Structure formats: C-alpha cells, structure tokens
Amino acid sequence: MMESSSIWLAVGFLGQSLFSARFIVQWLVSEKRRKSVTPVAFWYFSLAGGIILLAYAVHKRDTVFMVGQATGLLVYARNLMLILRPRSDASADASAVPTPTSDSADR
C-alpha cells in the first residue's frame, strides 16, 4: 500500500506535468501555424494543472505557492470565460468597428 506522502508526491508531479504540458501544446500549435499563438487548450491545461497544484500547495501548507496558484487560476478562468462567451458579444464588437463610408471610399 502506498504511503500518503507518495500519493501527494504523485499528485504534485501530475499537476506540474499538466502545467508544463501547456507550453508544449502552445509550441506545437505555433509551429504548425508558423506564428506564435495561444490555443484554447493552453488555458485548459493551465486551469487543470493550477487546480491540482493548488491542492498540492494546500497539502504542503505553502502559503507562497497557494497564493501564486490561486491568483493564476483567476486569470485562467477569466481567459476561458472571455474565449467561450457567446458569439453575440463578438458580433456586437464587430458592429462597433467603423466601416468606410461612401465619402472615404471615393478617395
């Protein structure tokens, strides 16, 4: 039977692996598109890794680690909310972009 410390060590490595995988995903997608991009998967890996690492930090009772992970989780969640918000918001933003008028098109 595994000791509790071995299980928590595995949890920590799992969280760190997910957190690090986001950079590999970002790099592979950027190479494929031939430009630097941040795919949505980056934020999902960040969120999953961050949650697990926060649990690990709480277990270790490391305040610095807890605050760092908790703050990051807010950013990851907010980015996903912005990405996943309904398209009607996007179309409203697009309608705010000025379009050329007949006067400017004639120049």
Distance bins in CASP14 RR format, pairs under 12 A and 6 or more apart:
PFRMAT RR
TARGET T0000
AUTHOR 0000-0000-0000
RMODE 2
METHOD distances of the structure
MODEL  1
1 7 0 0 0 0 0 1 0 0 0 0 0
2 8 0 0 0 0 1 0 0 0 0 0 0
2 9 0 0 0 0 1 0 0 0 0 0 0
2 10 0 0 0 0 1 0 0 0 0 0 0
2 11 0 0 0 0 0 1 0 0 0 0 0
3 9 0 0 0 0 1 0 0 0 0 0 0
3 10 0 0 0 0 0 1 0 0 0 0 0
4 10 0 0 0 0 0 1 0 0 0 0 0
4 11 0 0 0 0 0 1 0 0 0 0 0
4 59 0 0 0 0 1 0 0 0 0 0 0
5 11 0 0 0 0 0 1 0 0 0 0 0
5 12 0 0 0 0 0 1 0 0 0 0 0
5 56 0 0 0 0 0 1 0 0 0 0 0
5 59 0 0 0 0 1 0 0 0 0 0 0
5 60 0 0 0 0 0 1 0 0 0 0 0
6 12 0 0 0 0 0 1 0 0 0 0 0
6 13 0 0 0 0 0 1 0 0 0 0 0
7 13 0 0 0 0 0 1 0 0 0 0 0
7 14 0 0 0 0 0 1 0 0 0 0 0
7 55 0 0 0 0 0 1 0 0 0 0 0
7 56 0 0 0 0 0 1 0 0 0 0 0
7 59 0 0 0 0 1 0 0 0 0 0 0
8 14 0 0 0 0 0 1 0 0 0 0 0
8 15 0 0 0 0 0 1 0 0 0 0 0
8 52 0 0 0 0 0 1 0 0 0 0 0
8 53 0 0 0 0 0 1 0 0 0 0 0
8 55 0 0 0 0 1 0 0 0 0 0 0
8 56 1 0 0 1 0 0 0 0 0 0 0
8 57 0 0 0 0 0 1 0 0 0 0 0
8 58 0 0 0 0 0 1 0 0 0 0 0
8 59 1 0 1 0 0 0 0 0 0 0 0
8 60 1 0 0 1 0 0 0 0 0 0 0
8 61 0 0 0 0 0 1 0 0 0 0 0
9 15 0 0 0 0 0 1 0 0 0 0 0
9 16 0 0 0 0 0 1 0 0 0 0 0
9 56 0 0 0 0 1 0 0 0 0 0 0
9 59 0 0 0 0 0 1 0 0 0 0 0
9 60 0 0 0 0 0 1 0 0 0 0 0
10 16 0 0 0 0 0 1 0 0 0 0 0
10 17 0 0 0 0 0 1 0 0 0 0 0
10 52 0 0 0 0 0 1 0 0 0 0 0
10 56 0 0 0 0 1 0 0 0 0 0 0
10 59 0 0 0 0 0 1 0 0 0 0 0
11 17 0 0 0 0 0 1 0 0 0 0 0
11 18 0 0 0 0 0 1 0 0 0 0 0
11 49 0 0 0 0 0 1 0 0 0 0 0
11 50 0 0 0 0 0 1 0 0 0 0 0
11 51 0 0 0 0 0 1 0 0 0 0 0
11 52 1 0 0 1 0 0 0 0 0 0 0
11 53 0 0 0 0 1 0 0 0 0 0 0
11 54 0 0 0 0 0 1 0 0 0 0 0
11 55 1 0 0 1 0 0 0 0 0 0 0
11 56 1 0 1 0 0 0 0 0 0 0 0
11 57 0 0 0 0 0 1 0 0 0 0 0
11 58 0 0 0 0 0 1 0 0 0 0 0
11 59 1 0 0 1 0 0 0 0 0 0 0
11 60 0 0 0 0 0 1 0 0 0 0 0
12 18 0 0 0 0 1 0 0 0 0 0 0
12 19 0 0 0 0 1 0 0 0 0 0 0
12 20 0 0 0 0 0 1 0 0 0 0 0
12 49 0 0 0 0 1 0 0 0 0 0 0
12 50 0 0 0 0 0 1 0 0 0 0 0
12 51 0 0 0 0 0 1 0 0 0 0 0
12 52 1 0 0 1 0 0 0 0 0 0 0
12 53 1 0 0 1 0 0 0 0 0 0 0
12 54 0 0 0 0 0 1 0 0 0 0 0
12 55 0 0 0 0 1 0 0 0 0 0 0
12 56 1 0 1 0 0 0 0 0 0 0 0
12 57 0 0 0 0 1 0 0 0 0 0 0
12 58 0 0 0 0 0 1 0 0 0 0 0
12 59 0 0 0 0 1 0 0 0 0 0 0
12 60 0 0 0 0 1 0 0 0 0 0 0
12 62 0 0 0 0 0 1 0 0 0 0 0
12 65 0 0 0 0 0 1 0 0 0 0 0
12 69 0 0 0 0 0 1 0 0 0 0 0
13 19 0 0 0 0 0 1 0 0 0 0 0
13 20 0 0 0 0 0 1 0 0 0 0 0
13 49 0 0 0 0 0 1 0 0 0 0 0
13 52 0 0 0 0 1 0 0 0 0 0 0
13 53 0 0 0 0 0 1 0 0 0 0 0
13 56 0 0 0 0 1 0 0 0 0 0 0
14 20 0 0 0 0 0 1 0 0 0 0 0
14 21 0 0 0 0 0 1 0 0 0 0 0
14 48 0 0 0 0 1 0 0 0 0 0 0
14 49 0 0 0 0 1 0 0 0 0 0 0
14 50 0 0 0 0 0 1 0 0 0 0 0
14 51 0 0 0 0 0 1 0 0 0 0 0
14 52 1 0 1 0 0 0 0 0 0 0 0
14 53 0 0 0 0 1 0 0 0 0 0 0
14 55 0 0 0 0 0 1 0 0 0 0 0
14 56 0 0 0 0 1 0 0 0 0 0 0
15 21 0 0 0 0 1 0 0 0 0 0 0
15 22 0 0 0 0 0 1 0 0 0 0 0
15 45 0 0 0 0 1 0 0 0 0 0 0
15 46 0 0 0 0 0 1 0 0 0 0 0
15 47 0 0 0 0 0 1 0 0 0 0 0
15 48 1 0 0 1 0 0 0 0 0 0 0
15 49 1 0 1 0 0 0 0 0 0 0 0
15 50 1 0 0 1 0 0 0 0 0 0 0
15 51 0 0 0 0 1 0 0 0 0 0 0
15 52 1 1 0 0 0 0 0 0 0 0 0
15 53 1 0 1 0 0 0 0 0 0 0 0
15 54 0 0 0 0 1 0 0 0 0 0 0
15 55 0 0 0 0 1 0 0 0 0 0 0
15 56 1 0 0 1 0 0 0 0 0 0 0
15 57 0 0 0 0 0 1 0 0 0 0 0
15 69 0 0 0 0 1 0 0 0 0 0 0
16 22 0 0 0 0 0 1 0 0 0 0 0
16 23 0 0 0 0 0 1 0 0 0 0 0
16 45 0 0 0 0 0 1 0 0 0 0 0
16 48 0 0 0 0 0 1 0 0 0 0 0
16 49 1 0 0 1 0 0 0 0 0 0 0
16 50 0 0 0 0 1 0 0 0 0 0 0
16 52 0 0 0 0 1 0 0 0 0 0 0
16 53 1 0 0 1 0 0 0 0 0 0 0
16 56 0 0 0 0 1 0 0 0 0 0 0
16 57 0 0 0 0 0 1 0 0 0 0 0
16 65 0 0 0 0 0 1 0 0 0 0 0
16 69 0 0 0 0 0 1 0 0 0 0 0
17 23 0 0 0 0 0 1 0 0 0 0 0
17 24 0 0 0 0 0 1 0 0 0 0 0
17 45 0 0 0 0 1 0 0 0 0 0 0
17 48 0 0 0 0 0 1 0 0 0 0 0
17 49 0 0 0 0 1 0 0 0 0 0 0
17 50 0 0 0 0 0 1 0 0 0 0 0
17 52 0 0 0 0 1 0 0 0 0 0 0
17 53 0 0 0 0 0 1 0 0 0 0 0
17 56 0 0 0 0 0 1 0 0 0 0 0
18 24 0 0 0 0 0 1 0 0 0 0 0
18 25 0 0 0 0 0 1 0 0 0 0 0
18 41 0 0 0 0 0 1 0 0 0 0 0
18 42 0 0 0 0 0 1 0 0 0 0 0
18 44 0 0 0 0 1 0 0 0 0 0 0
18 45 1 0 1 0 0 0 0 0 0 0 0
18 46 0 0 0 0 1 0 0 0 0 0 0
18 47 0 0 0 0 1 0 0 0 0 0 0
18 48 1 0 1 0 0 0 0 0 0 0 0
18 49 1 1 0 0 0 0 0 0 0 0 0
18 50 1 0 0 1 0 0 0 0 0 0 0
18 51 0 0 0 0 1 0 0 0 0 0 0
18 52 1 0 0 1 0 0 0 0 0 0 0
18 53 0 0 0 0 1 0 0 0 0 0 0
18 56 0 0 0 0 0 1 0 0 0 0 0
18 76 0 0 0 0 0 1 0 0 0 0 0
19 25 0 0 0 0 0 1 0 0 0 0 0
19 42 0 0 0 0 0 1 0 0 0 0 0
19 43 0 0 0 0 0 1 0 0 0 0 0
19 44 0 0 0 0 0 1 0 0 0 0 0
19 45 1 0 0 1 0 0 0 0 0 0 0
19 46 1 0 0 1 0 0 0 0 0 0 0
19 47 0 0 0 0 1 0 0 0 0 0 0
19 48 0 0 0 0 1 0 0 0 0 0 0
19 49 1 0 1 0 0 0 0 0 0 0 0
19 50 1 0 0 1 0 0 0 0 0 0 0
19 51 0 0 0 0 0 1 0 0 0 0 0
19 52 0 0 0 0 1 0 0 0 0 0 0
19 53 1 0 0 1 0 0 0 0 0 0 0
19 54 0 0 0 0 0 1 0 0 0 0 0
19 56 0 0 0 0 0 1 0 0 0 0 0
19 68 0 0 0 0 0 1 0 0 0 0 0
19 69 0 0 0 0 1 0 0 0 0 0 0
19 72 0 0 0 0 0 1 0 0 0 0 0
19 73 0 0 0 0 0 1 0 0 0 0 0
19 76 0 0 0 0 0 1 0 0 0 0 0
20 26 0 0 0 0 0 1 0 0 0 0 0
20 27 0 0 0 0 0 1 0 0 0 0 0
20 42 0 0 0 0 0 1 0 0 0 0 0
20 45 0 0 0 0 1 0 0 0 0 0 0
20 46 0 0 0 0 0 1 0 0 0 0 0
20 48 0 0 0 0 0 1 0 0 0 0 0
20 49 0 0 0 0 1 0 0 0 0 0 0
20 50 0 0 0 0 0 1 0 0 0 0 0
20 53 0 0 0 0 0 1 0 0 0 0 0
21 27 0 0 0 0 0 1 0 0 0 0 0
21 28 0 0 0 0 0 1 0 0 0 0 0
21 39 0 0 0 0 0 1 0 0 0 0 0
21 41 0 0 0 0 1 0 0 0 0 0 0
21 42 0 0 0 0 1 0 0 0 0 0 0
21 44 0 0 0 0 0 1 0 0 0 0 0
21 45 1 0 1 0 0 0 0 0 0 0 0
21 46 0 0 0 0 1 0 0 0 0 0 0
21 48 0 0 0 0 1 0 0 0 0 0 0
21 49 0 0 0 0 1 0 0 0 0 0 0
21 50 0 0 0 0 0 1 0 0 0 0 0
21 52 0 0 0 0 0 1 0 0 0 0 0
22 28 0 0 0 0 0 1 0 0 0 0 0
22 29 0 0 0 0 0 1 0 0 0 0 0
22 38 0 0 0 0 1 0 0 0 0 0 0
22 39 0 0 0 0 1 0 0 0 0 0 0
22 40 0 0 0 0 0 1 0 0 0 0 0
22 41 1 0 0 1 0 0 0 0 0 0 0
22 42 1 0 1 0 0 0 0 0 0 0 0
22 43 1 0 0 1 0 0 0 0 0 0 0
22 44 0 0 0 0 1 0 0 0 0 0 0
22 45 1 1 0 0 0 0 0 0 0 0 0
22 46 1 0 1 0 0 0 0 0 0 0 0
22 47 0 0 0 0 1 0 0 0 0 0 0
22 48 0 0 0 0 1 0 0 0 0 0 0
22 49 0 0 0 0 1 0 0 0 0 0 0
22 50 0 0 0 0 1 0 0 0 0 0 0
22 76 0 0 0 0 1 0 0 0 0 0 0
22 79 0 0 0 0 0 1 0 0 0 0 0
23 29 0 0 0 0 0 1 0 0 0 0 0
23 30 0 0 0 0 0 1 0 0 0 0 0
23 38 0 0 0 0 0 1 0 0 0 0 0
23 39 0 0 0 0 0 1 0 0 0 0 0
23 41 0 0 0 0 0 1 0 0 0 0 0
23 42 0 0 0 0 1 0 0 0 0 0 0
23 45 0 0 0 0 1 0 0 0 0 0 0
23 46 0 0 0 0 1 0 0 0 0 0 0
24 30 0 0 0 0 0 1 0 0 0 0 0
24 31 0 0 0 0 0 1 0 0 0 0 0
24 39 0 0 0 0 0 1 0 0 0 0 0
24 41 0 0 0 0 0 1 0 0 0 0 0
24 42 0 0 0 0 1 0 0 0 0 0 0
24 45 0 0 0 0 1 0 0 0 0 0 0
25 31 0 0 0 0 0 1 0 0 0 0 0
25 32 0 0 0 0 0 1 0 0 0 0 0
25 37 0 0 0 0 0 1 0 0 0 0 0
25 38 0 0 0 0 1 0 0 0 0 0 0
25 39 1 0 0 1 0 0 0 0 0 0 0
25 40 0 0 0 0 1 0 0 0 0 0 0
25 41 1 0 1 0 0 0 0 0 0 0 0
25 42 1 0 1 0 0 0 0 0 0 0 0
25 43 0 0 0 0 0 1 0 0 0 0 0
25 44 0 0 0 0 1 0 0 0 0 0 0
25 45 1 0 0 1 0 0 0 0 0 0 0
25 46 0 0 0 0 0 1 0 0 0 0 0
25 48 0 0 0 0 0 1 0 0 0 0 0
26 32 0 0 0 0 0 1 0 0 0 0 0
26 33 0 0 0 0 0 1 0 0 0 0 0
26 35 0 0 0 0 0 1 0 0 0 0 0
26 36 0 0 0 0 1 0 0 0 0 0 0
26 37 1 0 0 1 0 0 0 0 0 0 0
26 38 1 0 0 1 0 0 0 0 0 0 0
26 39 1 0 0 1 0 0 0 0 0 0 0
26 40 0 0 0 0 0 1 0 0 0 0 0
26 41 0 0 0 0 1 0 0 0 0 0 0
26 42 1 0 1 0 0 0 0 0 0 0 0
26 43 0 0 0 0 0 1 0 0 0 0 0
26 44 0 0 0 0 0 1 0 0 0 0 0
26 45 0 0 0 0 1 0 0 0 0 0 0
26 46 0 0 0 0 0 1 0 0 0 0 0
27 33 0 0 0 0 0 1 0 0 0 0 0
27 36 0 0 0 0 1 0 0 0 0 0 0
27 37 0 0 0 0 0 1 0 0 0 0 0
27 38 0 0 0 0 0 1 0 0 0 0 0
27 39 0 0 0 0 0 1 0 0 0 0 0
27 41 0 0 0 0 0 1 0 0 0 0 0
27 42 0 0 0 0 0 1 0 0 0 0 0
28 37 0 0 0 0 0 1 0 0 0 0 0
28 39 0 0 0 0 1 0 0 0 0 0 0
28 41 0 0 0 0 1 0 0 0 0 0 0
28 42 0 0 0 0 0 1 0 0 0 0 0
29 35 0 0 0 0 1 0 0 0 0 0 0
29 36 0 0 0 0 1 0 0 0 0 0 0
29 37 1 0 1 0 0 0 0 0 0 0 0
29 38 0 0 0 0 1 0 0 0 0 0 0
29 39 1 0 1 0 0 0 0 0 0 0 0
29 40 0 0 0 0 1 0 0 0 0 0 0
29 41 1 0 0 1 0 0 0 0 0 0 0
29 42 0 0 0 0 1 0 0 0 0 0 0
29 45 0 0 0 0 0 1 0 0 0 0 0
30 36 1 0 1 0 0 0 0 0 0 0 0
30 37 1 0 1 0 0 0 0 0 0 0 0
30 38 0 0 0 0 1 0 0 0 0 0 0
30 39 0 0 0 0 1 0 0 0 0 0 0
30 42 0 0 0 0 0 1 0 0 0 0 0
31 37 0 0 0 0 0 1 0 0 0 0 0
31 39 0 0 0 0 0 1 0 0 0 0 0
32 39 0 0 0 0 1 0 0 0 0 0 0
33 39 0 0 0 0 1 0 0 0 0 0 0
36 42 0 0 0 0 0 1 0 0 0 0 0
38 44 0 0 0 0 0 1 0 0 0 0 0
38 45 0 0 0 0 0 1 0 0 0 0 0
38 46 0 0 0 0 0 1 0 0 0 0 0
38 76 0 0 0 0 0 1 0 0 0 0 0
38 79 0 0 0 0 1 0 0 0 0 0 0
38 80 0 0 0 0 0 1 0 0 0 0 0
38 82 0 0 0 0 0 1 0 0 0 0 0
38 83 0 0 0 0 1 0 0 0 0 0 0
39 45 0 0 0 0 1 0 0 0 0 0 0
39 46 0 0 0 0 0 1 0 0 0 0 0
39 79 0 0 0 0 0 1 0 0 0 0 0
39 83 0 0 0 0 0 1 0 0 0 0 0
40 46 0 0 0 0 0 1 0 0 0 0 0
40 47 0 0 0 0 0 1 0 0 0 0 0
40 76 0 0 0 0 0 1 0 0 0 0 0
40 79 0 0 0 0 1 0 0 0 0 0 0
40 80 1 0 0 1 0 0 0 0 0 0 0
40 81 0 0 0 0 0 1 0 0 0 0 0
40 82 0 0 0 0 0 1 0 0 0 0 0
40 83 1 0 1 0 0 0 0 0 0 0 0
40 84 0 0 0 0 1 0 0 0 0 0 0
41 47 0 0 0 0 0 1 0 0 0 0 0
41 48 0 0 0 0 0 1 0 0 0 0 0
41 76 0 0 0 0 0 1 0 0 0 0 0
41 80 0 0 0 0 0 1 0 0 0 0 0
41 83 0 0 0 0 0 1 0 0 0 0 0
42 48 0 0 0 0 0 1 0 0 0 0 0
42 49 0 0 0 0 0 1 0 0 0 0 0
42 75 0 0 0 0 0 1 0 0 0 0 0
42 76 0 0 0 0 1 0 0 0 0 0 0
42 79 0 0 0 0 1 0 0 0 0 0 0
42 80 0 0 0 0 0 1 0 0 0 0 0
42 83 0 0 0 0 0 1 0 0 0 0 0
43 49 0 0 0 0 0 1 0 0 0 0 0
43 50 0 0 0 0 0 1 0 0 0 0 0
43 72 0 0 0 0 0 1 0 0 0 0 0
43 73 0 0 0 0 0 1 0 0 0 0 0
43 75 0 0 0 0 1 0 0 0 0 0 0
43 76 1 0 1 0 0 0 0 0 0 0 0
43 77 0 0 0 0 1 0 0 0 0 0 0
43 78 0 0 0 0 1 0 0 0 0 0 0
43 79 1 0 1 0 0 0 0 0 0 0 0
43 80 1 0 1 0 0 0 0 0 0 0 0
43 81 0 0 0 0 1 0 0 0 0 0 0
43 82 0 0 0 0 1 0 0 0 0 0 0
43 83 1 0 0 1 0 0 0 0 0 0 0
43 84 0 0 0 0 1 0 0 0 0 0 0
44 50 0 0 0 0 0 1 0 0 0 0 0
44 51 0 0 0 0 0 1 0 0 0 0 0
44 76 0 0 0 0 1 0 0 0 0 0 0
44 77 0 0 0 0 0 1 0 0 0 0 0
44 79 0 0 0 0 0 1 0 0 0 0 0
44 80 1 0 0 1 0 0 0 0 0 0 0
44 83 0 0 0 0 0 1 0 0 0 0 0
44 84 0 0 0 0 0 1 0 0 0 0 0
45 51 0 0 0 0 0 1 0 0 0 0 0
45 52 0 0 0 0 0 1 0 0 0 0 0
45 53 0 0 0 0 0 1 0 0 0 0 0
45 76 0 0 0 0 1 0 0 0 0 0 0
45 80 0 0 0 0 0 1 0 0 0 0 0
46 52 0 0 0 0 0 1 0 0 0 0 0
46 53 0 0 0 0 0 1 0 0 0 0 0
46 54 0 0 0 0 0 1 0 0 0 0 0
46 69 0 0 0 0 0 1 0 0 0 0 0
46 72 1 0 0 1 0 0 0 0 0 0 0
46 73 0 0 0 0 1 0 0 0 0 0 0
46 74 0 0 0 0 0 1 0 0 0 0 0
46 75 0 0 0 0 1 0 0 0 0 0 0
46 76 1 0 1 0 0 0 0 0 0 0 0
46 77 0 0 0 0 1 0 0 0 0 0 0
46 78 0 0 0 0 0 1 0 0 0 0 0
46 79 0 0 0 0 1 0 0 0 0 0 0
46 80 0 0 0 0 1 0 0 0 0 0 0
47 53 0 0 0 0 0 1 0 0 0 0 0
47 54 0 0 0 0 0 1 0 0 0 0 0
47 69 0 0 0 0 0 1 0 0 0 0 0
47 72 0 0 0 0 1 0 0 0 0 0 0
47 73 1 0 0 1 0 0 0 0 0 0 0
47 74 0 0 0 0 0 1 0 0 0 0 0
47 75 0 0 0 0 1 0 0 0 0 0 0
47 76 1 0 1 0 0 0 0 0 0 0 0
47 77 1 0 0 1 0 0 0 0 0 0 0
47 78 0 0 0 0 0 1 0 0 0 0 0
47 79 0 0 0 0 1 0 0 0 0 0 0
47 80 1 0 0 1 0 0 0 0 0 0 0
47 81 0 0 0 0 0 1 0 0 0 0 0
47 83 0 0 0 0 0 1 0 0 0 0 0
48 54 0 0 0 0 0 1 0 0 0 0 0
48 55 0 0 0 0 0 1 0 0 0 0 0
48 69 0 0 0 0 0 1 0 0 0 0 0
48 73 0 0 0 0 0 1 0 0 0 0 0
48 76 0 0 0 0 1 0 0 0 0 0 0
48 77 0 0 0 0 0 1 0 0 0 0 0
48 80 0 0 0 0 0 1 0 0 0 0 0
49 55 0 0 0 0 1 0 0 0 0 0 0
49 56 0 0 0 0 1 0 0 0 0 0 0
49 57 0 0 0 0 0 1 0 0 0 0 0
49 69 0 0 0 0 1 0 0 0 0 0 0
49 72 0 0 0 0 0 1 0 0 0 0 0
49 73 0 0 0 0 1 0 0 0 0 0 0
49 76 0 0 0 0 1 0 0 0 0 0 0
50 56 0 0 0 0 1 0 0 0 0 0 0
50 57 0 0 0 0 1 0 0 0 0 0 0
50 58 0 0 0 0 0 1 0 0 0 0 0
50 65 0 0 0 0 0 1 0 0 0 0 0
50 66 0 0 0 0 0 1 0 0 0 0 0
50 68 0 0 0 0 1 0 0 0 0 0 0
50 69 1 0 1 0 0 0 0 0 0 0 0
50 70 0 0 0 0 1 0 0 0 0 0 0
50 71 0 0 0 0 0 1 0 0 0 0 0
50 72 1 0 0 1 0 0 0 0 0 0 0
50 73 1 0 1 0 0 0 0 0 0 0 0
50 74 0 0 0 0 0 1 0 0 0 0 0
50 75 0 0 0 0 0 1 0 0 0 0 0
50 76 1 0 0 1 0 0 0 0 0 0 0
50 77 0 0 0 0 0 1 0 0 0 0 0
51 57 0 0 0 0 0 1 0 0 0 0 0
51 58 0 0 0 0 0 1 0 0 0 0 0
51 69 0 0 0 0 1 0 0 0 0 0 0
51 70 0 0 0 0 1 0 0 0 0 0 0
51 72 0 0 0 0 0 1 0 0 0 0 0
51 73 1 0 0 1 0 0 0 0 0 0 0
51 74 0 0 0 0 0 1 0 0 0 0 0
51 76 0 0 0 0 1 0 0 0 0 0 0
51 77 0 0 0 0 1 0 0 0 0 0 0
52 58 0 0 0 0 0 1 0 0 0 0 0
52 59 0 0 0 0 0 1 0 0 0 0 0
52 69 0 0 0 0 1 0 0 0 0 0 0
52 73 0 0 0 0 0 1 0 0 0 0 0
53 59 0 0 0 0 0 1 0 0 0 0 0
53 60 0 0 0 0 0 1 0 0 0 0 0
53 62 0 0 0 0 0 1 0 0 0 0 0
53 65 1 0 0 1 0 0 0 0 0 0 0
53 66 0 0 0 0 1 0 0 0 0 0 0
53 68 0 0 0 0 1 0 0 0 0 0 0
53 69 1 0 1 0 0 0 0 0 0 0 0
53 70 0 0 0 0 0 1 0 0 0 0 0
53 72 0 0 0 0 1 0 0 0 0 0 0
53 73 0 0 0 0 1 0 0 0 0 0 0
53 76 0 0 0 0 0 1 0 0 0 0 0
54 60 0 0 0 0 0 1 0 0 0 0 0
54 62 0 0 0 0 0 1 0 0 0 0 0
54 63 0 0 0 0 0 1 0 0 0 0 0
54 65 0 0 0 0 1 0 0 0 0 0 0
54 66 1 0 0 1 0 0 0 0 0 0 0
54 67 0 0 0 0 1 0 0 0 0 0 0
54 68 0 0 0 0 1 0 0 0 0 0 0
54 69 1 0 1 0 0 0 0 0 0 0 0
54 70 1 0 0 1 0 0 0 0 0 0 0
54 71 0 0 0 0 0 1 0 0 0 0 0
54 72 0 0 0 0 1 0 0 0 0 0 0
54 73 1 0 0 1 0 0 0 0 0 0 0
54 74 0 0 0 0 0 1 0 0 0 0 0
54 76 0 0 0 0 0 1 0 0 0 0 0
55 62 0 0 0 0 0 1 0 0 0 0 0
55 65 0 0 0 0 0 1 0 0 0 0 0
55 66 0 0 0 0 1 0 0 0 0 0 0
55 69 0 0 0 0 1 0 0 0 0 0 0
55 70 0 0 0 0 0 1 0 0 0 0 0
55 73 0 0 0 0 0 1 0 0 0 0 0
56 62 0 0 0 0 1 0 0 0 0 0 0
56 65 1 0 0 1 0 0 0 0 0 0 0
56 66 0 0 0 0 1 0 0 0 0 0 0
56 69 0 0 0 0 1 0 0 0 0 0 0
57 63 0 0 0 0 1 0 0 0 0 0 0
57 64 0 0 0 0 1 0 0 0 0 0 0
57 65 1 1 0 0 0 0 0 0 0 0 0
57 66 1 0 1 0 0 0 0 0 0 0 0
57 67 0 0 0 0 1 0 0 0 0 0 0
57 68 0 0 0 0 1 0 0 0 0 0 0
57 69 1 0 1 0 0 0 0 0 0 0 0
57 70 0 0 0 0 1 0 0 0 0 0 0
57 71 0 0 0 0 0 1 0 0 0 0 0
57 72 0 0 0 0 0 1 0 0 0 0 0
57 73 0 0 0 0 0 1 0 0 0 0 0
58 65 0 0 0 0 1 0 0 0 0 0 0
58 66 1 0 0 1 0 0 0 0 0 0 0
58 67 0 0 0 0 0 1 0 0 0 0 0
58 69 0 0 0 0 1 0 0 0 0 0 0
58 70 0 0 0 0 1 0 0 0 0 0 0
59 65 0 0 0 0 0 1 0 0 0 0 0
59 66 0 0 0 0 0 1 0 0 0 0 0
60 66 0 0 0 0 1 0 0 0 0 0 0
60 69 0 0 0 0 0 1 0 0 0 0 0
62 68 0 0 0 0 1 0 0 0 0 0 0
62 69 0 0 0 0 1 0 0 0 0 0 0
62 70 0 0 0 0 0 1 0 0 0 0 0
63 69 0 0 0 0 0 1 0 0 0 0 0
63 70 0 0 0 0 0 1 0 0 0 0 0
64 70 0 0 0 0 0 1 0 0 0 0 0
64 71 0 0 0 0 0 1 0 0 0 0 0
65 71 0 0 0 0 0 1 0 0 0 0 0
65 72 0 0 0 0 0 1 0 0 0 0 0
66 72 0 0 0 0 0 1 0 0 0 0 0
66 73 0 0 0 0 0 1 0 0 0 0 0
67 73 0 0 0 0 0 1 0 0 0 0 0
67 74 0 0 0 0 0 1 0 0 0 0 0
68 74 0 0 0 0 0 1 0 0 0 0 0
68 75 0 0 0 0 0 1 0 0 0 0 0
68 76 0 0 0 0 0 1 0 0 0 0 0
69 75 0 0 0 0 0 1 0 0 0 0 0
69 76 0 0 0 0 0 1 0 0 0 0 0
70 76 0 0 0 0 0 1 0 0 0 0 0
70 77 0 0 0 0 0 1 0 0 0 0 0
71 77 0 0 0 0 0 1 0 0 0 0 0
71 78 0 0 0 0 0 1 0 0 0 0 0
72 78 0 0 0 0 1 0 0 0 0 0 0
72 79 0 0 0 0 0 1 0 0 0 0 0
73 79 0 0 0 0 0 1 0 0 0 0 0
73 80 0 0 0 0 0 1 0 0 0 0 0
74 80 0 0 0 0 0 1 0 0 0 0 0
74 81 0 0 0 0 0 1 0 0 0 0 0
75 81 0 0 0 0 0 1 0 0 0 0 0
75 82 0 0 0 0 0 1 0 0 0 0 0
76 82 0 0 0 0 0 1 0 0 0 0 0
76 83 0 0 0 0 0 1 0 0 0 0 0
77 83 0 0 0 0 0 1 0 0 0 0 0
77 84 0 0 0 0 0 1 0 0 0 0 0
78 84 0 0 0 0 0 1 0 0 0 0 0
78 85 0 0 0 0 0 1 0 0 0 0 0
79 85 0 0 0 0 0 1 0 0 0 0 0
81 89 0 0 0 0 0 1 0 0 0 0 0
82 89 0 0 0 0 1 0 0 0 0 0 0
82 90 0 0 0 0 0 1 0 0 0 0 0
82 93 0 0 0 0 0 1 0 0 0 0 0
83 89 0 0 0 0 0 1 0 0 0 0 0
83 90 0 0 0 0 0 1 0 0 0 0 0
84 90 0 0 0 0 0 1 0 0 0 0 0
85 91 0 0 0 0 0 1 0 0 0 0 0
85 92 0 0 0 0 0 1 0 0 0 0 0
85 93 0 0 0 0 0 1 0 0 0 0 0
86 92 0 0 0 0 1 0 0 0 0 0 0
86 93 0 0 0 0 0 1 0 0 0 0 0
87 93 0 0 0 0 0 1 0 0 0 0 0
87 94 0 0 0 0 1 0 0 0 0 0 0
88 94 0 0 0 0 0 1 0 0 0 0 0
88 95 0 0 0 0 0 1 0 0 0 0 0
89 95 0 0 0 0 0 1 0 0 0 0 0
89 96 0 0 0 0 0 1 0 0 0 0 0
90 96 0 0 0 0 0 1 0 0 0 0 0
90 97 0 0 0 0 0 1 0 0 0 0 0
91 97 0 0 0 0 0 1 0 0 0 0 0
98 104 0 0 0 0 1 0 0 0 0 0 0
99 105 0 0 0 0 1 0 0 0 0 0 0
100 106 0 0 0 0 1 0 0 0 0 0 0
100 107 0 0 0 0 1 0 0 0 0 0 0
101 107 0 0 0 0 0 1 0 0 0 0 0
END
